Amino acid sequence: MSDLLNSPAESSNSKQAAQPRRRRFSQFGLPGFFLLMAAIAVWTAFFTNRRHIASLESRIQAMRPMVHELIVEDTDRIAVVKLEEMWYDENIWDIYLPEGRYRICLATRDVDQQGLAAPIERQPLAAGRHRLALEQERDDDAWRVTIARNGSTLLEVEEPLTWDPGSGSSGGSDFSHSAQRPADEPLVLFRRRFTCPDGKRRNITPKGPTEGVLLWIEPDAGTPAAP
C-alpha cells in the first residue's frame, strides 16, 4: 500500500529531475549547434574560394602571354616585350638588360633583310630596365627618326624627304610577347625596309640593302654605360 502511495511522488520527482537535464541540454546544445553551423559555413566558403582562386590563377596564366608585360625569368639574359600599340605605328619596348655594358644603335641606310648595318647614331646603355620608344616623323623639309629612353631623347637622325618615298615598307618588330635573348648577342628591336617603284606601277622591296630603319642593342665591353 505504501508503495502505491509513494509512486506518484517518485514519478513527480523523476519528472522534476528530468526537466533540468532537458533545459541544460537545450542551453548548452543550441549554442554548440550554432557554432558547428558557423564552422561549416566558414570552411565551405574557404574551400569554395580556394577553388575559385585556383581557377582564376589558371586563367591568368593562360592569358599572361597575350598581355604585353615584361617577364624576367633568367636575370642573366636580356628580356624584351613590345607594348601594345595605342595608335598606328607606335613602337615602344620594355627591356631588361643584365649586368654588363651595352650600346643602342640606329641605322637608316643599307638596311638588309638580315644582319646589321653601319650605325648612323649610337649611345651607351646601362644595365637595368628601360622603356624605349621609336618615332619616325616628317616635317616640311626632312624626316626625323628619334629614339627616346624613359621619355628623354637618346638618339636622333635627320634624313631628306627622298629617304622615304612614301611608297610603303616591309618589316617591323617582333616581341609582341615577352621573350629572352642571350646578352652576348645583338638584339634587333626594329627592322623596316622601304619599298620602291619597279617601273610597272608596283612597289617592291629591294632584295639587297636599302633605306629604312634598323634599331638594335649590342654588347659593348669598351664603352662606359650611360646611367
SULMOSUL-V62595 format. One record per backbone hydrogen bond with DSSP energy under -1.0 kcal/mol. NH is the residue of the N-H (numbers start at 1). CO is the residue of the C=O. Records with the same first field share a line. If there is no record, write none. Layout:
NH = CO, CO
//
This chain:
5 = 1
6 = 2
7 = 3
10 = 6
11 = 7
12 = 8
13 = 9
14 = 10
15 = 11
16 = 12
17 = 13
18 = 14
19 = 15
20 = 16
22 = 18
23 = 19
24 = 20
25 = 21
26 = 22
27 = 23
28 = 24
29 = 25
30 = 26
32 = 28
33 = 29
34 = 30
35 = 31
36 = 32
37 = 33
38 = 34
39 = 35
40 = 36
41 = 37
42 = 38
43 = 39
44 = 40
45 = 41
46 = 42
47 = 43
48 = 44
49 = 45
50 = 46
51 = 47
52 = 48
53 = 49
54 = 50
55 = 51
56 = 52
57 = 53
58 = 54
59 = 55
60 = 56
61 = 57
62 = 58
63 = 59
64 = 60
66 = 63
67 = 64
69 = 67
77 = 74
78 = 181
79 = 96
80 = 179
81 = 94
82 = 175
83 = 92
90 = 87
93 = 132
94 = 81
95 = 130
96 = 79
97 = 128
102 = 125
103 = 218
104 = 123
105 = 216
106 = 121
107 = 214
111 = 210
120 = 106
121 = 106
123 = 104
125 = 102
128 = 97
130 = 95
132 = 93
133 = 148
134 = 91
135 = 146
137 = 144
139 = 142
143 = 159
144 = 137
145 = 157
146 = 135
147 = 155
148 = 133
149 = 152
150 = 131
152 = 149
154 = 147
155 = 147
157 = 145
159 = 143
163 = 160
170 = 193
172 = 191
179 = 80
181 = 78
187 = 217
189 = 215
190 = 215
191 = 172
192 = 213
193 = 170
194 = 211
195 = 168
196 = 204
198 = 202
204 = 196
210 = 111
212 = 108
213 = 192
214 = 107
215 = 190
216 = 105
217 = 187
218 = 103
220 = 101
//
